C-alpha cells in the first residue's frame, strides 16, 4: 500500500480495528477514512453505496463486526448472523464496484469445525460440523470468506480473508454479559481482589485449550499482509482456493492455566472454581500459522506480558469510568 493511498478502515474503534489503526499510523499512513457507527451504518446498503461512491478508497480493512462470547452468541444468534452478513455484503460489493485495489476481511477461528485436527490448517474449512454455541456467527464469517473468494473468481478482485484466534488487548470489551474469556477473567479477578473475595467462578470445566493473540500483533500482521509485494499478495488471493490465512501465535493453554496467569497479573490470591454446568465451547482451537510464518511474520508480544499490558489498559479505563 502506498503511504498516501486512501485507506478505509471499517470498525476502527473496536479491538481489532483500533489495533490496525495504530499499526497504520505507526507506518506513516495518514490518508485514512474513518467513520464511527453513528456516522456510517454499515448494515444500510444505500449508506455504504454513497460512502464508497463519494470517498473512493483504494484499500479496505473490514474489521467491523458484531462480536461476543458464548453467552452473547447463545442469546442473540439472529442478531449475530443478520448484522454480520449485511455488513459483509455491503462493504465487499461496494469495494468491488468502486475498484478497490485490495481488501482484507477479518474473520474468526470459530469458522473451523468443532472437532478439527490440531493445529488447524486453512484447508480444514468446511470439513466438519461447527461448534453449536457460535454457529450463527461462524456461518456469517464463513459466508464472508466465500464472498471474497467469489468476487476474486468472478471479477478478478483481490480480497483476502484473515482469521485471527482469540484476541485481547487495549480497548477490549469487559462487559461480563458479552465479553470473551480473557477480559472476563481480568474483570472478575480484579473485582474479587477489590472486594476481598477468595473465589471467582468461571464458566465451564477449565479444560478447553485456547490460543490468545495480542491485538497489536494482529494489527502488525494485517499491515504486513496488505503491504506485501504484488507477486506475494497475488498468490494469497489466487482464485484456485479460498483466499484464507490464519493469524495466531502457534501456542495454546487451558482456560485454567490462563486463569492462573490472569490472577498473577491482577494480584488476585484466591481460587477459581469451575461451573461445569455451563458450556465449554470448542474443546481446542489452535491455529496452524505456518503459512504466515513462512511469509516472514511472527508475533512479538508474549502472553504474560500481553495480559499485564491489557490489565493496565483495563485499570485506566476502569478508573476513568468510576
N, C-alpha and C positions, 0 to 999 in steps of 0.2 A: 504494500500500500504506500502510495506517495505521502510524504509528510503533509502536503496541503490538500490531500484528497478529501472529498466530502464524505464523512462517515456518520451514518445514523446508528445510534446505539439504543435499541428498544429495551426498556427496563433498567435504565441506568441507576435507579435508586435502590434496586434490590441487592441481595447478597452477591450474586454472580455479576450482575450488571455494574455495580459500583466498583468491583474489583477490575473488570475490564476497563472501566473509565480511568481508574488510577494507572493502569498499565499504558493506556493510550497517552495520557498526559505525561507520564514519565518518558515516553519515547518521542515526545515533541509533536504529537498530533494535536492540532488546535482547531481545525475546521470541523468541529463536532456538532452534529444535530441532535439535540436532547429535548425530549418532551416528557413532562410528568403526565401521570394518568389523567389528571384534571384537564390537561391541555390537549391530549390526544387519546381518544378511546379506541383502542386497537381492535375491539370487537365490532366496531362500527365500520362497515365496508366503505361507505361513502367518505367518511372522515379520513381513512387511511389512503384511499384513492386521491383525495385532494391534497393530502400532505406530500405524497410521493410526486404528484404532478407538479406541485409548487417548488419543492426543495430539491428534487432530483439527486438523491445521494448516489455515490459511486460504490460505496461499500456499506454493508449492513451486518450488524451483530444482533441477532434475535434472542435476547436474554429475558424478555418479558414472558411471564407465565404465572398461572395460579398454582401455588405450591403449598405443601403442608405435610405433616407427619401422618402416622397411622390413624389417629383419632379423626383428624380433619378429612382424610380420604374416605373413611368409613361413613361419616355423617353427610358428606356433600359430594357424592360421586357424579351426580348430574352437572353440578357447577364445574367440577374439575374437567370433565370431558367437553362440555359445551364451550366454556370460555377459552380453553387452550386450543381447541380445534378452530374456533373463529379467529383468534389472533394469528395462528399459523397460516391459515388460508389467505387472510387479508394481506399480511406482510409479504409472504412468499410470492403471491401472484403479482402484487404491485411492484415488487423488486424486479421480477422478470419483465413486466410490461414496460417499465421505465429504463431498462438497460443497465441495472446494477451489475458491476463487474464481478464481485464476489460477495457471497452471503454466508454467514455462519449461523446455524441453528443450534441452540443448546438444548439437549435433551436430559436424560437421567439414566442411571444404571438400572432402574426398575423396568426398563424396556425388555430386559432379558428374561428368559424363563425362570420360574421359581427354583427349579432343581437343576440348574446348569452345572456342567463340569466346571471345576475351578482350576486356575483363574479363567475368567470369562473372556473368550475371544469375540471379536466383532462378528464373525461368521455364525455365532450361536443365536443370532437374532431369529425369532420365529421358529425355533426348533422344539418348543415345548410350551406347556401351559404357564400362564403368568401367575404371580402372587395375587390371591383374591383381594387382599386389603387395599391394594392400589391399582387394581385392574383398569379402572376408567382413566386414570391419569396416564398409566403406561400406554394404553391404546392410543390416547391422544398424541403422545410423544412418538410412538411408532408411526402414526399417520404423518407426523412432521418429517420423519426420515423419508418415508415413501414419497411425500410431496416434493422434497428436494431432489430425490432420485428421478422422479417422473419429469420434472422440469429440465433436469440435466439431459435426460434421454430424448425427450421430445423437442426441446427448444435449444439445446446446447448451452444451458445455463451453467454456472459454476458455483453451485451451492453445496456447502459442506455441513454435515451434522456431527457435532462433537458431544460425546457422552461422558460427563464427569461423574465420579462417585460422590459419596456424601460430602457436601460442602459445609464449612464452618468458617467463622472469622468475623472481621469488622462489619457491622451492620446486620448481623444475624437477627432472626426472629426468636424472641424469648417468651412469647406467649405460650403458656402451658397447654392451651387448647388447640394450637395449630403448629407448634414448633417441632423440629426434628429432635433426635435423641440427644445429641451433644449439647446444644443450647439448653434443652430442658434439664439435663443433669447439672449444668452450670448454675442455672437459676435455683433449682431445688437445693443443691448443696450450699449455695450462698445464703439462701433464706433460712435454711436449717441452722447454719452456723450463727447467723444473726440472732435467731430466737433461742439459741442454746439447746436445740433439739439434738437427739442422739441417733435418730433413724431417718432415712429417706427411702420412700417407696419408689420402685422402678417397675415400669410395665414389662411383663414377660419374664422369662426364665433367667435372663442374663447370659444365655449360651450362644445366641446368634453372633456371627462374626461380621464385622463391618470394616470398611476402608474409609479413611477420612482425608480429605484434600483441603488444605488451607486456601481460602478464596483468592488471595493474591497470587498463589501459584497457578490457579485456574486462569486468572487474568493474563498472566505471562504466557501460559500455554496457548491461549486463544490468539493473542497478538503474534506469537511465534508462527502459528499455523497460517493465519491470514496474511502474514508478511513473507511467506515463502516465495522463492523464485517461481516463475510461471511453470517451468517444467515439473517441479516437485508438486506444486499445488494441483496441476493438471492431472497427475497420477491419482491424487486423492479423490478427485471428482469425476474420474473416468466413468462412462456410463455402464460398463460391464458389471459393476457391483454397487451395492448401496454406498453412498459417499459418507461412510461412517468411521469415526475414530474415537477410541477410548482415551479419557484423560484421568489419570489417577496416580497413586504412589507405589502401587505394586505390593503393598503390605496391609495386613488386616489384624484385628484383635477382637476378643469377645466384648460384649457390652459390659460384662462385669469388670473386665480389665480396663475398659475405658472409664468406668465409674471410679476406679481406684486412681487413675491419672487425674481426673477432674477433682477428686477430693484433695489430692496433694496440691494442685494449683490454687484451689479455693481456700484451703486451710480447714476443711471440714474433717473432724477426727472421729465422727460417729460411724455408723454402719449403714449399708444399703440392704434393703430387703426387696425380694423379687416376687411380684404378683403374677404367678403362673396362670391365673385365670384370664389375664389379658393376652392379646395375640403377640407372637414373636415377630411376625412377618417372615420374610425370606430367611432361610437358615444361614446362608452365607452369600455375600456379594463382594467378590474380589476381582477386579478387572485385570485382564491381561493388557499391559500397556507397552508391549514390545514394539508395536508399530510406531508409536510416538517416540519411544526411546531411540529407535533406530534412526529416526529423523534428526536426532540431536538434542531433544529436550528432556530435562529431568527436573523434578520438584526441588525446592530449596528449603522449605520450612518443615522441620521435623515435628511430630505430633505433640510432644511435651512442650516445646517452645510455642507451637501454634495455640495450644489450649491456654497457656499463660497470656499470650497476646490477646486472645479472644476474651479472656476474663477481664483484662484491663479495659478493653472496649466496653464490655458489659457494665463494669463499675462506672465508667464515665457517663454512659447513657442512663444507668440506673440512678446515679446521683442527680443528673440533670432532670430526670422525671420526678424525683422525690419532692 
